[in-house]
Amino acid sequence: MKKFFFSAVAAVALITANAETFNLEGPMPMLKKEWRDGTMTEKNSCSGKINGKVYKDVWHFWCVESGVTPDTVKLAPLNAISPDSSGAKTWKNYTPILAYKTKPNGGFLFPALLNNNMTIVHTKLTYGMAYGVKNPFDSEVTCYIEGRLWHSEEAKIYVCKMDKENKLSVIVEDNNPDAVENIMQTYRNGSKSNRHYMKLQAEVKLLPGEFVVILATRPDVNGKYVEKNGAGTFRIDGWGKAWNPIISFEK
């Protein structure tokens, strides 16, 4: 049995000798590939690679249209814009791009996923972002969530289970001081920046089609127009494998 310092809502799974583990690759490789080849255009999902095998529509991406807590949020899809659109060409250094809305002229509206950064800017219509992984198997699994999540200190972070009715229930949240880690990074030019991480250690049982969702909200900008540098939430790809969320399944 894996020992975690978080308490999960779901029952703790006992690991038996014949249990099989399925390791999920992070979303960025498939996200980049399927965005570039147009597979994702106007969709908010991409494939996931599990033990080297590709499963369709495993990773999903959303923004929060309203609400700031898991019991009040309303999620809306962040759909991939076309790699051939004017918005993609204008923001060519920040692809892949998933956005809340697209414009008739080929542009897009924020919030958006720019490369690996979930950001809110030029809007007051949304207060958070989320992404999740679906159980793609035809049986119940135990999902382990480990590693770290790089996020803005102002963001409120929740790891949730989402059932088939899209109801969210909290597995863990960032109110545990033992789960906070700050890393000071020094760049070649001598400048420094602090990376704020939430350490992830949790497990939950998922039925087929249910999700684990990483949700970030920004209560501090709730109802306000966000401008200039925007309001960050979290980064999907942090700083090497150990600094990213690590997802695995067991059945």
C-alpha positions, 0 to 999 in steps of 0.5 A: 500500500502506498502511504500518503500524508493526505487523506483521500475521500475514496477508500484506500486501495489495497495493492495485491500481488496480481495488481497491474500498474498503468503509468500515464505520460504527461499531457504535453507530448500528445497535446503538442502533437494533436494540436499541430496536426489539427486533430484537436481543433475545436476540441478540449481533449487530447489522447493520453499515452499509458504504458506506451499505448495511446488512448483517445480523449484522456486529457481534458481542459476547461476554464471556470465560467463562474464560481470559485469553489468546487461545489459552485464552479461551472466548467466550460471547455477550453477548445484548441484553436486551429494551428492555421488561424490568425490567432495561432500565427500571432501567438506563434511563440506560445503554442499550443493554444486552447481558448475559451472562445474563438473569433470569426476573424481567427483570433481568440478570447481569454482565458487560454492555455498558452503552451503550458501556462493556464492564464486569465487575462483581458476578461472578467468572465472566468475565475479559474482553470482546470484540466483532468484525466479520464479513466479510459478503461472499462473497469474501476481503477485506483488512480494515484496522483503524485509529484508536484504542481507548479502554480501561482501563490494567489491561486487556490488549488483543488484536486477533485474527482468528477463523476459522470454527472460532472459533479466535483468532490474534493480529494485534496486541497492546498491548505496543508502547509506540509504540501507547500514547496518553494524553489528559487531558480537562478537564471543565466543572467543572474535574475531569480524567480520563485517557483511555488509548488503543491506536493501531490500525494493522493489516491482515489477510485474511478469508475469508467469515464470518471475523472481526476481534475486539477482545479485552480481558482482565483478568488482575488480577481472574482468579478474584476477585469483582469488586465496587463500580465493577467492572473496566473493559475498553474503550469501543466509542464513544470520543471522535469518529471519530478516537478510535474503531476505524476498519474498512474492507474492500478487495476 
